[in-house]
Amino acid sequence: MNKIDLYKKQAAEKAVAFLESGMIVGLGSGRTAGFALKRIAELLKNGTLKNIRAIPSSKVTQKKARRLDIPLTDFSGHSQIDITIDGADEVDPQLNLIKGGGGALLREKILVQSSKRVIIIVDETKLSRSLGTKWPVPVEVLPFAWPVEFRYLKSLGAAVTLRKDKKGEIYLTDQKNYILDIRLGAMKHPDEIATRLNQRAGILEHGLFLEMVSDIIVAGKKGITHLRRYDVL
């Protein structure tokens, strides 16, 4: 295991320690969240955690959870999540995020908005002074509207790319939508960008997660740091 994966594993295990038996848990997507799934499965197997029910944020996470024997549920059975644990692509000092590098941003945001507490786990390389410094913002669009929204996003001054999969085909989300990745550089006012994106009918969701998380667990060469929203307000 390389250093970055070790940091991700450490952050994930710290976050999972906040779970309690009987909770409804939101499961994020991506490699970092995958470490949390493995830890949850270990604690269920040894009896430390009991009666956990989890709602996955993607089909891939759903498959992983089933392989690990993590009991699953959905919003028809439980409309509120106690704790969601997920990763992020970029985190700013106000604990705002860019998410969606793995393509699950729409479902991830639904889980976040439905959670009492959101714990984001990252390695230290994901921290930045301003969102957009390191990562583009994923924008999920209706296939019917993607050329229109492509032009609109360019009008904002963004460099826009239609996401492709490893085979060179247009990437499809779990909802069969497209993703436009936009690069705006360091954003001084990400809330203004989010407002503009929210106003477009063809844009179904975007990867700016602003003022949504309660905790960030950061692991790095100096150990583990627990950042809380009320500490930065």
Secondary structure, DSSP 4 states (H G I P E B T S, - for coil): --HHHHHHHHHHHHHHTT--TT-EEEE--SHHHHHHHHHHHHHHHTTSS-S-EEEESSHHHHHHHHHTT--B--TTT-S-EEEEEE--SEE-TTS-EE--TTS-HHHHHHHHHTEEEEEEEEEGGGB-SSTTSS-PEEEEE-GGGHHHHHHHHHHTT-EEEE-B-TTSSBP--TTS-EEEEEE--S-S-HHHHHHHHHT-TTEEEESEE-S--SEEEEEETTEEEEEEHHHH-
